[in-house]
Every structure is written in C-alpha cells, then in structure tokens.
Amino acid sequence: MNLKEHVPLAPLTTFGVGGPARFFVEAESAEEVVEALAFARERALPVFALGGGSNIVIADSGFDGLVIALRIQGVTTENKDNGKTFVTVGAGVAWDDFVVWSIEKKLSGLECMSGVPGTVGGAVVANVGAYGAQVSDTFVSAEIIDTKGASDKVQAIQVIKKEECGFSYHDSLFGRSGGRYIVVSATFSLSADPAVTPSYKDNRFDMAELSLQLGHKPTQQEVRDSVLKMREEKGSLIMKGRKSFRCAGSFFHMPFVSNEKYDEAAGIARTLDAEREKALRPWAWEQPDGSYKLAPGFLLEYTEFQKGFVRGGAGVSPLHALSIINVGNARASEIAELALDMQNAVEKIFGIKLEPEVEYVGDVENRIL
Ligand SMILES: Cc1cc2nc3c(=O)[nH]c(=O)nc-3n(C[C@H](O)[C@H](O)[C@H](O)COP(=O)(O)OP(=O)(O)OC[C@H]3O[C@@H](n4cnc5c(N)ncnc54)[C@H](O)[C@@H]3O)c2cc1C
C-alpha cells in the first residue's frame, strides 16, 4: 500500500477545487482497498472513496481522513447463450474508456452514455443516466467491500446483484449508504446485436431524427458522435480538444412535484413572463403516478442566476443553466454559496426546493457565509 500524506485533491476533481487529503492511497486491487480500510480503522479515520472526482465539491480545508482513490483496472468478458456478453470491469476504469471499448467490440447498450466523466465505480454509485439510457439498464452485479465489514480480503468482498442495489433515478443503495460500500468491479450485460434504437428527445434534440438525417439506423459510433456533439453544445462535456468547463455537470436534481404544485409553478411562470414560459417548453413531464418532473434550469431562468452569471471565482455555465462552473480560482465555499443562493431564489419564487446532485466532501457547507 502506497500511503501518502497531505495530498492536494483539487487536481483530482473536475471542478478543480478543494484542499488536501490528510492520508491518501491509490488502490489498484481489492486487497489494497482492504489494507487501506484496516489502516483507517486502526486510527478511527473517516474514509472517502474517490473515483474521477466528477460529482463532488471538496472543502477548501480538504478531507481530514483517508481518501482511497479507486484505480482498479481490467476488463474481462464471458459470452452467454442468449447473444449477450457479460463484461466485468474494474471500478477504476474511466467510464468513457469503457464506452469506447464497448463500441470497438460491437457490444451495444452504453453508447448513449458516451462522454460522461468519472469512473465505472462512480457510474454505478450514481446510476449514471444520459440520453435515454442508464447504468441499471445493463448492470448485472458488482463486487463490493463493506467498509464496516471483515478485514480479511476473501470475506470482505461480496457480490451484490442488480435487484439488491436499489437503483433509482441517479441513485443507488451505494449512493444512499453514506459511503459504506466500496465498489471494486461491476458486471454489465451488453448485447452482441448492435441494433441501436436511440429514443431520446428534449426541446433541442431528437435522436429519432438521427436516423432520418443519416438515411439508416445509426451505428453505435454514430450515436456516440451525436451524443458528444449534443454534450458539447450543452456545455456538458469535459474532453481534450472539445469545449469544456470545470464543473460537476448538473448541480441540482430534477425535482418531482405534485400535480397541484406543477399547476402553481406554471401559473407563477406565466404571470412573471408568459413568453418565456412558452419558449422554454417542454419543462415538465408527467410521471405514471400523476406527479411531474420539472427542469430545474427552467425554474432558474426566473432568477438572477442566468446562464453566464459570474460571482467571484464561481458562476453559471454560459451553455447550461444547471451547471455551476469554476471560472477562475474558485473556492469550494464560493461554489457552495452560489448553489445555496440559487436554491433560495427558486424556493422564494416557486416554493420548490432544489436538491444538490453534487456531493459535498469534508466541511464545505459549515464554512460558507
Ligand atoms: C461535464 C459533466 C457531465 C456529466 N454528465 C452526467 C450525465 O450525463 N449523467 C449523469 O448521471 N452524471 C453526469 N455527470 C456526473 C458524474 O460524471 C457522475 O456522477 C459520475 O458517475 C461520477 O463518477 P466519479 O468516478 O467521478 O465519482 P466521484 O465524483 O469521484 O465520486 C462521487 C461519489 O461516488 C462515490 N464513489 C466513486 N467511486 C466509488 C467506488 N468505486 N465505490 C464506492 N463509491 C464510489 C464517491 O465516494 C462519491 O460519494 C457529469 C459530470 C460532469 C463533470
């Protein structure tokens, strides 16, 4: 185990903010994770599992405990009789490298999630979703370590099946467990039949049109190219040679509200600016249970926090109303303060509370204002 001390964490995140880790280990195997956990347990240190750092804001004061950076690599395959291929991937593999690999191998199911930053482990924890696909669609099982469990490697590793993972919209049992479980590998069932039928549609993009434009059903690579283009236009891509922002993607979850609350929000928006409300449709989607999923970016359009807003080192992406960005040398406290003001502004106008999707690590919230 290669233990380090006082390691700066900002460069290991896509926001590029945050102080150092008191202790830091890069784990390249499950054994090293178990070893690192034993070290933390002996000293009663809090532990944080770090993937690609693309969904977190680390406190300016850093993390006063042990950060275990998951670097476990490797991809293995197993062909199944039903034409599916089971692919087991190390938690530290970059998610987008895995997507590229699947396209090269003509194994479909991941291409709509092209360009999502972070690692395979992080993608499972967040049940990453994009352009009509989500991790839980193809996920089969994962190897996990319970940080409160056994200190012997063989006993420490458990296999958890999909139905036990509690996947929900952008969340999972792992995400809800407060960091209790560390994912060391995940197995996906990919289709050897490369028939891709992308169905994503929003108010700017319609994937069904791709087939019409191309004159044929898009290949996996064509879906990827199209997704990367959309992501770049929306400011939701971090990739060398492409327009990128230092951020953590969408900062807030999409709120789900009752039918009455939706009517109320629509009424407020029309009273404030009917033209704008019309121009930004669709901004609400009815759910099977009668509730509505709202676009937080729409609600923010009625606040001062418009695209391109800048305050100190933090701001709102000029391309994406939901994305807080590091415009210069932002401090974590500036980002958290801006997020809080955005939440309060939406709540004041619409009575709807936006919840952060991005996770605060260390003492971020208590150090603002
Ligand atoms: C530009 C941009 C675009 C994005 N677009 C999307 C999108 O389209 N859809 C979407 O769903 N998300 C999106 N995201 C959010 C983010 O990329 C995902 O949530 C990603 O899966 C986070 O993975 P990570 O490895 O970076 O995790 P980190 O940010 O390092 O960690 C996030 C959380 O996961 C935990 N974690 C990470 N790895 C492990 C592990 N192996 N075991 C246990 N816990 C672990 C951490 O402890 C932490 O709680 C975007 C982010 C950015 C910056």
The ligand as a MOL file (V3000), in Angstrom:
LIG
                    3D

  0  0  0     0  0            999 V3000
M  V30 BEGIN CTAB
M  V30 COUNTS 53 58 0 0 0
M  V30 BEGIN ATOM
M  V30 1 C -19.3080 17.6330 -17.5170 0
M  V30 2 C -20.0660 16.6200 -16.7170 0
M  V30 3 C -21.1410 15.9460 -17.2860 0
M  V30 4 C -21.8580 14.9900 -16.5570 0
M  V30 5 N -22.8910 14.3540 -17.1510 0
M  V30 6 C -23.5800 13.4200 -16.4780 0
M  V30 7 C -24.6650 12.7390 -17.1140 0
M  V30 8 O -24.9800 12.9570 -18.2760 0
M  V30 9 N -25.3520 11.8230 -16.3800 0
M  V30 10 C -25.0270 11.5430 -15.0860 0
M  V30 11 O -25.6950 10.6850 -14.4880 0
M  V30 12 N -23.9880 12.1600 -14.4680 0
M  V30 13 C -23.2650 13.0950 -15.1230 0
M  V30 14 N -22.2210 13.7380 -14.5100 0
M  V30 15 C -21.9110 13.4540 -13.0940 0
M  V30 16 C -20.7460 12.4610 -12.8730 0
M  V30 17 O -19.9560 12.3480 -14.0150 0
M  V30 18 C -21.2310 11.0820 -12.4910 0
M  V30 19 O -21.9730 11.1370 -11.2990 0
M  V30 20 C -20.0730 10.0870 -12.2990 0
M  V30 21 O -20.5830 8.8080 -12.3290 0
M  V30 22 C -19.2660 10.2720 -11.0300 0
M  V30 23 O -18.2190 9.3030 -11.0490 0
M  V30 24 P -16.8260 9.6020 -10.3990 0
M  V30 25 O -15.9770 8.4060 -10.5950 0
M  V30 26 O -16.2570 10.8760 -10.9150 0
M  V30 27 O -17.2230 9.7510 -8.8710 0
M  V30 28 P -16.6650 10.7960 -7.8000 0
M  V30 29 O -17.0890 12.1720 -8.1750 0
M  V30 30 O -15.2310 10.5620 -7.5540 0
M  V30 31 O -17.4980 10.3460 -6.5120 0
M  V30 32 C -18.8970 10.5460 -6.4650 0
M  V30 33 C -19.4730 9.6640 -5.3510 0
M  V30 34 O -19.3040 8.2810 -5.7090 0
M  V30 35 C -18.5150 7.6330 -4.7150 0
M  V30 36 N -17.6470 6.6720 -5.4030 0
M  V30 37 C -16.8790 6.8720 -6.5050 0
M  V30 38 N -16.2900 5.7180 -6.8530 0
M  V30 39 C -16.7040 4.7940 -5.9590 0
M  V30 40 C -16.4580 3.3980 -5.7830 0
M  V30 41 N -15.6710 2.7170 -6.6130 0
M  V30 42 N -17.0630 2.7670 -4.7590 0
M  V30 43 C -17.8820 3.4270 -3.9050 0
M  V30 44 N -18.1410 4.7340 -4.0010 0
M  V30 45 C -17.5590 5.3950 -5.0220 0
M  V30 46 C -17.7480 8.7200 -4.0040 0
M  V30 47 O -17.3640 8.3140 -2.7020 0
M  V30 48 C -18.7730 9.8330 -4.0220 0
M  V30 49 O -19.7010 9.5960 -2.9910 0
M  V30 50 C -21.4860 14.6960 -15.2230 0
M  V30 51 C -20.3810 15.3580 -14.6410 0
M  V30 52 C -19.6740 16.3120 -15.3930 0
M  V30 53 C -18.4820 16.9720 -14.7730 0
M  V30 END ATOM
M  V30 BEGIN BOND
M  V30 1 1 1 2
M  V30 2 1 2 3
M  V30 3 2 2 52
M  V30 4 2 3 4
M  V30 5 1 4 5
M  V30 6 1 4 50
M  V30 7 2 5 6
M  V30 8 1 6 7
M  V30 9 1 6 13
M  V30 10 2 7 8
M  V30 11 1 7 9
M  V30 12 1 9 10
M  V30 13 2 10 11
M  V30 14 1 10 12
M  V30 15 2 12 13
M  V30 16 1 13 14
M  V30 17 1 14 15
M  V30 18 1 14 50
M  V30 19 1 15 16
M  V30 20 1 16 17
M  V30 21 1 16 18
M  V30 22 1 18 19
M  V30 23 1 18 20
M  V30 24 1 20 21
M  V30 25 1 20 22
M  V30 26 1 22 23
M  V30 27 1 23 24
M  V30 28 2 24 25
M  V30 29 1 24 26
M  V30 30 1 24 27
M  V30 31 1 27 28
M  V30 32 2 28 29
M  V30 33 1 28 30
M  V30 34 1 28 31
M  V30 35 1 31 32
M  V30 36 1 32 33
M  V30 37 1 33 34
M  V30 38 1 33 48
M  V30 39 1 34 35
M  V30 40 1 35 36
M  V30 41 1 35 46
M  V30 42 1 36 37
M  V30 43 1 36 45
M  V30 44 2 37 38
M  V30 45 1 38 39
M  V30 46 1 39 40
M  V30 47 2 39 45
M  V30 48 1 40 41
M  V30 49 2 40 42
M  V30 50 1 42 43
M  V30 51 2 43 44
M  V30 52 1 44 45
M  V30 53 1 46 47
M  V30 54 1 46 48
M  V30 55 1 48 49
M  V30 56 2 50 51
M  V30 57 1 51 52
M  V30 58 1 52 53
M  V30 END BOND
M  V30 END CTAB
M  END
